[in-house]
Amino acid sequence: MSVIDAVREAMREEMARDERVFVMGEDIGARGGVFLATDGFVEQFGEERVIDTPLAESSIAGIALGAAMNGMRPIAEIEFADFIWPTFNQVVGEAARVRYGTAGSLGAPMVLRAPYGGGVRGGLYHSQSPEAYFAHTPGLKVVAPATPYDTKGLLKSAVRDEDPVIFLEHKRTYRLVRGDVPDEEYTLPIGAADVKMEGSDISVISYGLMLHLCLEAARELADEGVSVEALDLRTLRPLDSEAILATARKTGKALIVHEDTKAVGVGAEVAAIIAEEAFEYLDGPIMRVAGPEVPAMPFSPTLEAMFMPDTERIANAMRELARY
Amino acid sequence: MDQGRTDIAPGRGPTDSELLEMYRLMALCRALDERVWLMNRQGKAAIVASAQGHEAGQVGSVAALRIGHDRFYIYYRDLAALVSLGLTPAQIMSGFLAKAGEPLSGGRQFPTHGAHAGLNLVNLSNVVATQIPQAVGDALASKMRGEDAVTIVYFGDGAASVGDCHEGMNFAAIHKLPVVFFCENNGYAISVPLSKQMAVDSVAGRAEGYGMPGVVIDGTDVSAVYEATAAAAERARAGEGPTLIEAMVERYLPHTSDDDDSRYRPRGDIEEARKKDPVKMLRERLLADGILDEETDERFSADAKRAVNEATEEVEAAPHPDPSSFYDHVYAGDTGGASSR
């Protein structure tokens, strides 16, 4: 099963299971979504539960929030994460504060899904990684899975969660990454990282598309006699501090990899957690491979390649860290 | 004042006993509002957004709806709506003093903000117009479940300029959602007069552009408000979709207790506005019509004063929230301890 199939099946199962669940967003009806995440949904669930919205993202989030406060379980799709900024006020300013600002009288059980990330010739406005902005906000949960299995289990949990979840799907993984998904029903816990490869010499901590590049680099390093442990964060808020600290303490060397811009990104928080709580275990500097400090990913292939971290850069960083 | 479209059937008007009850509530609101403003000047209430001049709009519209069944998204100037919905003066005042046990947010939010699940009441934000798409989503939920609840959403003329207002109204009209958009137009967005907010003379006139009726009403006339709201609610329940009501009201006091309206508002303007005081006008009308007598009026006035005095005593004596509650309700299940997140 591919990642996009996992997204679709998770939503289909949750909509079949719970009448309160519905989907809304741009082009999700007859078109089935620009990535076909809702392919066949209108036929199966009807237009009342598969709502094509006007091109108005702030209200997509605001309407989903209102429906959530009134007992529904909306899944709102933002067509591309690059279009998510108009929702910022309704999500960060409003949804994240519903429970706290009403002292628990109301909650906002909504999911905002968005395809994010580059390497698809998406240019400045179809390549962005918005996770750090949302992961900064208490009251939100931010999930960014890398595999079909994790995507399906975590999306189902997001739909059932009592709090607002930003669910980020790396669009390059949609059809590129395939994997086994069991036929039987399962969910996965939000807030739990997952060791995708056991190792003992260095730790690489990543999520999304970059996790796969890290695994590829780790296999190269294995041939060179370096044992790499790969931790998939899966959830960016709340971060799984225990899993981060466990792998850092185990190997004493941590490399953090993400496609999003480096400064003040998720990697900075992961590094700080390790520095604060596992300092005495470290045998080398905490290192980061991340996106460069330009505002967004350029369109031309040569320029796009300069933005995207690749396996070679990651493998080189691993080698450098292993030498300590 | 019919500058907008008036193509909806007139709704039922209030009965005499409803009018009397609305007058009692308006008198109570005014007494409570004056008291909390005073408490701000005494240094006891950190901030007050006064509803003085807006009372008929809020009381009249709530009275036309079904409390506990219909759904209310109010905004920061809607103290009179809270009184109409049945919150006690002490409950409301506990918000102004941010005391423990405050029913809407536990003292976390500015006065009148938070939510009340039993009353279907939401007043989440200080950011104007955010409540408009939220109310539309709320109404969408009612419609999807086949319920006949009507969602009313209150906002000021300032909020009408925000994109969320446009987006919410457009969606509600497309899906014929059971929403009443209730604009309390007092002519000022803090200090900016209507002439600098819009090039047209009415918010309601925009309704046609969305494909819904829009009406301009005298928001100081409680009967006009009641009738327009009843008509809009009737349309909503019949599946005919949303209505935009623009209630022309007056703001007697500065935007909030932190504002100084002498910097932008001519004195004569407010004196003129006070001639149309909705509480006084209703009193005179009910006396003239024989619905109210002097004795009852004095009793209402004494009851309001006593209720406000008792509330003041009770709330001033109440404790502030226990700091141990600080981390409660960040996420579901967070109670009684420090957050680990």
Interface residues (C-beta under 8 A of the other chain):
Chain A: F22 E48 R49 I51 T53 P54 A56 S58 S59 A61 G62 I63 A64 L65 G66 A67 A68 M69 N70 G71 M72 P74 P86 N89 Q90 G93 E94 R97 V98 R99 Y100 G101 T102 A103 G104 S105 L106 G107 P138 G139 K141 D161 E162 D163 R237 P238
Chain B: R71 Y73 L104 S105 G106 R108 Q109 H113 G114 A115 H116 A117 V122 L124 S125 V127 T130 I132 P133 Q134 A135 V136 G137 D138 A139 L140 A141 S142 M144 R145 G163 D164 E167 G168 N170 F171 I174 H175 D328 H329 V330 Y331 A332 G333 T335 S339 R341
